[in-house]
Amino acid sequence: MSLRRAERPISAFPPHVVEQIVTRAARPDFDRWVDQVTRCGHCAHPVRLRGRVEHRIATGAQMTYSTDGEPDRVLLIRCGNRRAAVCPSCSYEYAGDMWQLLYAGAAGGRKGVPESIRSHPLVFATLTAPGFGPVHTTRADRSGPARCRPTQGKPKLCPHGRPTWCTAIHAEDDRRLGQPLCPNCYDYCGHVAFNWHAPELWRRFTITLRRTLARTAELSAAELARRCRLSFVKVAEFQRRGVVHFHALIRLDGPGDDYQPPQISIDATALTDAIRHAAAQVRLTIAMPDGPDLVLRFGAQLDTQTVNGGPARELTPEHAARYIAKYATKSAEDFGLGPRRITPEVLPLLNVPDHVDRLIRTAWELGVHPAYEGLRRWVHMLGFRGHFASKSRRFSTTLGTIRGERRTYRQRQAAEHARELLADEQDTTLVVARWEFAGVGYLTSGDAALALSAAARAREQRQAARDAA
């Protein structure tokens, strides 16, 4: 991928950025800088390192690599950020790793998971949040897109004098989507409390699901654990209204670590019924600072589909893995929020929607109470403090293992290249490396513009290749 073919015309950049681009392109080491940017995947915020590597062999010969000979005397490596809004390149690689993890657990036959895993009961489930007040949304009926909230019977106003209906047919890019019809009627405290306690709700759901399966199989909880293991992977996603819900793959395995079939007579349909029952039963009672206790639960909208067999609505392993992996790179940036902590004082500078503004201010106010200690650290995530992607221990491989395989492959390539240069493949090569941190990001806005333009073009080419396939 050549950086010389920019995504935007050079005249679209400010004059000082154009000058920086021209300066970089005129340098004699520009080709090597292009190679570095390409090798780090056009990362938006690469880590800059200084150091040297020595390859020593028994005969005494050695080959030394040093960043002293590199452009700007640094080596660029990926930042590794999973968020697409922070670094599209690294998030693309993260999503690919997540797909490998998910697909291995759904289809088997790779990453140490046997292909026989396809015969195990496996269900894709989406657990949503309850309603905290009516919001603008998209709807569809048999004729196509439908009105947001049509009137039913005689139209009524809310206690604050606002309509409880909306006759608009919202487009997907309508800024009103997810905004409450009446902000004064909306339960902002309950909304933030759900985000804050969502990880605990999920934990209780997994406990309740195991108990439900035990009752279905007419076993005690201890006996079920000796015959069956509940394996899962889940990813959290923010809905347009700013509340999280969970997408999960839930599978039944046998005991032990070798992916044996479960030793109970529960198929995918029975597992689906157990998931629905458990989700409906989970409750969490929490104390609210200025009112009665609040009972949190999952919403009534629960979607379940079997994978690898079952009714006609089944998903393929490829589809299920792709669907969940794409949400692993998203965060609260879609609401105009960055990845760093914020305070209410900076909200006027962020130009976020009024609904998001109210959520952040509510979270900040709740954070002063002892029952919500630590909440202020997570206001930029609208109160959600959990991991966006998590799994049980034996669902499949791990992200660390996948990255380790890639790192080992690259190290083996580098070692083979070193042996070729030293022309002595029989001797053992000792690698001695010394590195120090030099900073994060490109040195100039012009460098960043060149890299991001090339990254956008690379994504277009990948998409074109997928469409052609």
N, C-alpha and C positions, 0 to 999 in steps of 0.2 A: 504494500500500500504506500503510495507516494504522497508525501505531505505537500508536494508542489501543487497538487490539484485540490485547492481549498473548497470546503463546502459553501462558504459565502464568498462573494467577490471581494477583493481586497479593498475596494472603495467603500464597502459597507462598514469597515472598522474605523474607529477614531484615528486622527492623524498620528498620535504618539504610538498607537499599536501598529499602524502601517510601517512606521519607521523602525520599530523593533523587529517586525517580520522581515523587512528588507535587510536589516543588519544581520539577522541570523542567517538568512539565505546567502548572504555574500561572504560568510566566513568559510575558510578552507576546510574546516572540520564539519561542515553542514551535513554531508552524507553520513558521517558517523553519528551525529546527533539524531538524524532521521532513523538510523538503525536502532539506536537505543530506545527511542520513543516507540517504535514498532515492536521491539522485543518486550517491552513492558505493557503491551496491549493497548497503547494510546491511553494510558491511565490519566484520569483528570487531576489527580493530586499525588504524583509519584514521590516515593521516599528517595532522598538523595544520600548516597553513601560515599565515603572516601576510604581507601584502603588498598591492600595488595594481596595477591595470592601467589604462593610459590609451590611448584611441583618438583619434588626432589626424588631422585632415583638412586639406586645403589652405586651406580658408576660415578656419581657426583654431579652429573649434569642436572640442570634445573631450568625451568621456564617460569618467568615471573610476569604476572599481570599486575599493573598498577593503574589506578585512576589518574595518576599524574599525566598520562597521555590521552585522557578522555576530554571531550568538550566540557568546559567549565570545571574540569578536574573532579568530576563526580560520576557515579554510576546510578542510573535510574532503575528502581524496582517498583512493583505494584504496591498501591496503598492497601489493597485487600478489603475495601469497604463494601459491605453487602448492599447498601442503599443505592437504588438506581438514581435518585435525585442528587446523590453526592458524587458517585463515579459510575457512569453507565458501563464502562468497560469492565471494571472489577465486579460489578453486580451481575453482569452477563456471565462471567466465569463462575460466580457463586451460584447463580441459578442452574448452571450446567452441573455443578457438583451436587446440588440438591436433587436434580433430576436423576442423577446416577444413584444416589442414596435411595430415593423413593422407588425408582423402577426396579432396583435390586430387591427391595422388600415386597414389591407387588408381583413381579414376574419370576424372580429367581434366575438361576443360571449364570450369575455373575457376582463379582465382589464377595465371594465366599458364601453366597446364599444358594442352596441347591434349587434346581428347577422344580422339584417336587413341591415347593412352597405354593405353586399355583393351585393345588388341591385344597389348601387350607381356606376356611371361611374368611372372607375379606370384604369389608364394607367401607365405602367412602361416605362420610357424614359431615354435615355442616350444622353447627350449633350457633344459633343467633342470640342476640340480646332481646330482652322484652322492650315494649314501647314505653317511652317516657313523655310522650306527647305527639300529636300528629305533625308530620313533616311533609314537605313537598317531595314527590317521588314520581317515578315513571311506572306506567301500567300498560297492559295490553289485554285486548279481548280477541274474539274470533275475527273481528274485522281489521285488527291491527292496533297501532298505538291508541290508547284511551286517555280520557281526562284524568287528571291527578287525583282529585277527591270529589267525585260528583255528589250532588245533594241527594239525600234520601228522605223523602217526605218533605215536610215544611222546613225551609232553611232556618238555621238557628245561629245566633251569634254566641261567642264564648263570653264568660263573665267579664272580660275586659273590652267587649264591644267589637271584637274582630270576627271575621267570617270563619266558620268551621269547615268550609268547603273551598275547593279550587277547581275551576273548570278548564284550566290550561292543559294543553298537551305539551309537556316539557321535552325539549331536545336534550340529548346526552350531555351537552356542554352548557346547559342552563345553570347559571350561578345560584338559582333558588333551590336546586336539588339538595336535599338534606337539611334545609333550613326549616325551623318550626313555623307553623301557621300563626301561632301566638307565642312569642318568647316568654311572656309572663305566665302562661299556663304550663310551659314546659318544665319538667322536673330535672333541672340541671344538677342538683345535689345527687339525685339517684343515678343520673347518667355517669357522673364522675365516680361515684361509689362503685358502680358496676365495673368500670374500667380498672379501678384500683384492686378490686377483689376478684377479677376474672380468673387469675391463675389459681386461686383457692377453689373457685367454682369448678374449674376443670379437674383439679385433684379430687374433689369430692365426687365428681361424675365418674372418674375411673374406679373409685372405691365402690360406688353404688352399682356400677356396671358389673363388677366382679360378683357382688352379692346377688344381683339379678340373675346372672348366669348360673350361679350355684343353685338358686331356687328352681330355675328352669330344668337343670340337670338332676334335681332332687338329691343334691349333695350338700355337705357342709362346706363352709368357706375353706377350711383346711384341706378337705379332700379334693376340692376343685383345684387348689394350688398344686396338689401332687399330680393332677392329671392334665392340667391345662395352664397355659401362660397367655396373658393378655398383652399383645404387642401393638404399638401404635406409633404414629408420627403425626404431629399437628403443626399447623401454621396459623398465626393470628393475622387477621386482616381488618383494617378500618373500613367501616361502612361510610357512606356519604355523610351521615349524620354525626360521625365522629365517635362511634362506639365500636368496640372490637367484637368480632365473632371468630369462630374457629373452624377451619377445614381440617379434617383428620382422616387418615387411613387406619382402620382398626382391624386387627387380624388375630385369629386364635391359633396358637401353636401348642405343641406338646411340652412337657417339662424338659428341663435340660437346655443345653446350648447348641444342639445340633439340628434344630429346625425340624423336629419330628412332628407328625400330625397330632392334633389334640386327641386325648383319650376319652372324649365325651361325644355323645351323639347330638351335636348342635351344628346345624348347617348355616349357610349365609342368611337364609330367611329368618331363622330363629335368632341369629346374632343381631339382625336389623331390628327385630321386635324388642330385644333386650336393650339396645341402644336407645330406642324411642322411649321405653319405659323408664330407663335410668335418667335420661335428660329431663323427663317430666317430673321426676321425683326429687331432684336435687334442690335443696334450699340452703340459704345462708343468711342468718339473722345478724345484722350488724347495728351497732349503736350510731345514731346520728347526733351531732352536737346540739342542735337546736330543735329537736322534735322527737317523735316516737321512733322506736327501732324500725329499721327497714329490712324487709325480707327480699333478698335477691334470688333470682332464678334465671334459667335460660328462657328464651322466647318460645312462643308456640310454633314458629316457623322452623321446622327441623326437616332437612332434606337428607335422605339416605339412598344410596345406590350400591348394588352389589358389584364386585369386581371379579373377573375370572369365572363368571358363571352365574346363573340365576335367571330372574325375569328378563323381559325384553329391554328393560332400561339399564342393563348392565353397562359398566364402563370397561374399557380396555386398560391394561396396566399403563400403556404409553399415555393415554389421555389423562388418566388420573394423576400420573406423575407430573405431566406437563402443566396441568391445571393448578396443582398445589405449588409447584416450584416457582411459578411466575409471581405468586404473592409473597414469597420469601424475601424478595428484594424491595418490597414497599414498606413505607413507614408513614409518619405523620406529615411528611413534606408536602403531600398533596393538598394540605390545608394552608400552605404558606408558611409552615414552621420549619426551622432548620434542625439539624441533629444535636445542637447544643442546648444547654439549659438557658432558660429565659426568665424574666420577671415581668409583671404586668406593665412596668414603666416603658418597655420597649414595644408594646403592642401597637401604638400609633405608627411606628416606623415600619411595621411588617405588613400593614394594610390587609389584615386577615378579615374574613367575613364576621359579621356581628355574632353569629352563633358560636364560632370558634373563640371569639373574644370573651363571650360569657362563660364558656367552658373553662378557659384558662383562669379567669378571675375567680370562678367558683372553686376550682382546684386549689388556687393559692389561698383562699379564705379557709377552706377545709384543712389545709396543711398546718394551720396554727394549732389545731386541737391535738392532744396527745394520741387519740385513737387513730389519727392519720399522720403520724410522725413519718417524715421522709417523703410525703406526697409532693412537696414543693420542688423536689429534685426531678420530678417527672411531669411537670406541667407542660413541657414541650412535647410530651407524648400523650397529652390529654388525660393524664393520670394512669395510663397503662404502664406497669412496671415489669411485666413478664417477658420471657424470651419469645421472639417472634417465631422461632422454629425450635421444636424440641421433640424428643422421641424416647421411647422406652429402650432399655439397654440392648435388647436383642432383636429389634425390628429388622435391621440390616447392618450394613457397614457404618462407618462414621465419617464425618467430613474430614477429620484429622487423618484418617487412613487414606482417603482419596487424595488429599493434598500431599501426604507423604509419598504415595506412589508417583505422583507427578514430579515431586522434588527428586526422588531417587532416579527417575528416568532422565531428568535433565543433568543430574550430577554424573550419571553414567555416560551420557553423551559428551560432557565436558572432559571427563577422564579419558575417553577414547580419543578425543581430539588432541589432548595433551600428549598421549602416547605416540600418536602419529607424528606430531611435531618433533618429539624427542627421538623418533625412529628407533625405539627400543621397547617392544611390547612385552619382553620377557621379564623385565625388572618391575619390582613393586614400586608404585608411585606414592609418595607421602605428600599430602596436600596440607599446607600451612597457610591459614588465612587470617588477616587482621583487618577489621572494619570499624569505622566510627560513623556516627550519625551526623549528617551535614545539614539536614533540613527537610521540609515537606513542600511539595508543589514546584511549579516551574519558576524560573528566575524572573521572567517578564510576562506581561500580558500577551505579548506577541507570541512567545513560545506556547502559552496555553491555547491561544486561538488556533495556531497551526495544529497542535495535537488534537484538540476537540473537533476541528473540521475533518481531520483524517479519520477520527473515531466514528463520526457520523456517516462518512462515506463507507467505512468498513461495515457498519451495521446494515446499510442499504444493500451492499453486495451480498451479505449473508442472507438477508431476507429475500433478495432476488433469487439466490441459489435454492432456498427452501421452496419458494413458489414454483420454480422451474421443476423441482423434484416432485 
